[in-house]
């Protein structure tokens, strides 16, 4: 792969960028993708995560192509669900409170769809599922968590890498998936397209 090939992250999420950085990868460009995230009628959570991640990747890949940029485009979308019920990414406190009350004392599933659009415009995808169980939350815990504001815009109304990590009594599967980008699968997609995922390791050690 030549130096002219760029890695574009189709996201403005600081969490996804931080996860890539943790793995020693620094995208050349951030290009957030604005797509309608409304579930289709009867759409299952895992299908929604897959569909949105690919839609984001293809949208940004087209932008890169229009700009005559030779780029691999990485995109992702995370969905939190209780059974077939898809939880929102709340911006309103009432929505977040409803999420927390539903998650309290229960196990839920977190799905992240990851998509890598290659230089020929082909989409390579993965879907990762984790199961998370919350302790039973008291009224005061919910009130104070809502006041801290870290839930805003987060799938399911919480951020596991923040204060809400103290709510988790059991996690089965990938932790980075719950944060928003399953690293093992993401690295596998990049490696599969010849991207040197270890190039940054030497720079970090220097």
Secondary structure in CASP SS format (residue, H / E / C, confidence):
PFRMAT SS
TARGET T0000
AUTHOR 0000-0000-0000
METHOD secondary structure of the structure
MODEL  1
X C 1.00
X C 1.00
X C 1.00
X C 1.00
X C 1.00
X E 1.00
X E 1.00
X E 1.00
X E 1.00
X C 1.00
X C 1.00
X C 1.00
X C 1.00
X H 1.00
X H 1.00
X H 1.00
X H 1.00
X H 1.00
X H 1.00
X H 1.00
X H 1.00
X H 1.00
X C 1.00
X C 1.00
X C 1.00
X C 1.00
X C 1.00
X C 1.00
X E 1.00
X E 1.00
X C 1.00
X C 1.00
X C 1.00
X C 1.00
X C 1.00
X C 1.00
X C 1.00
X C 1.00
X C 1.00
X C 1.00
X C 1.00
X C 1.00
X C 1.00
X C 1.00
X H 1.00
X H 1.00
X H 1.00
X H 1.00
X H 1.00
X H 1.00
X H 1.00
X H 1.00
X H 1.00
X H 1.00
X H 1.00
X H 1.00
X H 1.00
X H 1.00
X H 1.00
X H 1.00
X H 1.00
X H 1.00
X H 1.00
X H 1.00
X H 1.00
X H 1.00
X C 1.00
X C 1.00
X C 1.00
X C 1.00
X E 1.00
X E 1.00
X E 1.00
X E 1.00
X E 1.00
X E 1.00
X E 1.00
X E 1.00
X E 1.00
X E 1.00
X E 1.00
X E 1.00
X C 1.00
X C 1.00
X E 1.00
X E 1.00
X C 1.00
X C 1.00
X E 1.00
X C 1.00
X C 1.00
X C 1.00
X H 1.00
X H 1.00
X H 1.00
X H 1.00
X H 1.00
X H 1.00
X H 1.00
X H 1.00
X H 1.00
X H 1.00
X H 1.00
X C 1.00
X C 1.00
X C 1.00
X E 1.00
X E 1.00
X E 1.00
X E 1.00
X E 1.00
X E 1.00
X E 1.00
X E 1.00
X E 1.00
X E 1.00
X E 1.00
X C 1.00
X C 1.00
X C 1.00
X C 1.00
X C 1.00
X E 1.00
X E 1.00
X E 1.00
X E 1.00
X E 1.00
X E 1.00
X E 1.00
X E 1.00
X E 1.00
X E 1.00
X E 1.00
X E 1.00
X C 1.00
X C 1.00
X C 1.00
X C 1.00
X H 1.00
X H 1.00
X H 1.00
X H 1.00
X H 1.00
X H 1.00
X H 1.00
X H 1.00
X H 1.00
X H 1.00
X C 1.00
X C 1.00
X C 1.00
X C 1.00
X C 1.00
X C 1.00
X E 1.00
X C 1.00
X C 1.00
X C 1.00
X C 1.00
X C 1.00
X C 1.00
X C 1.00
X H 1.00
X H 1.00
X H 1.00
X H 1.00
X H 1.00
X E 1.00
X E 1.00
X E 1.00
X E 1.00
X E 1.00
X C 1.00
X C 1.00
X H 1.00
X H 1.00
X H 1.00
X H 1.00
X H 1.00
X C 1.00
X C 1.00
X C 1.00
X H 1.00
X H 1.00
X H 1.00
X H 1.00
X H 1.00
X H 1.00
X H 1.00
X H 1.00
X H 1.00
X H 1.00
X C 1.00
X C 1.00
X C 1.00
X C 1.00
X C 1.00
X C 1.00
X H 1.00
X H 1.00
X H 1.00
X H 1.00
X H 1.00
X H 1.00
X H 1.00
X C 1.00
END
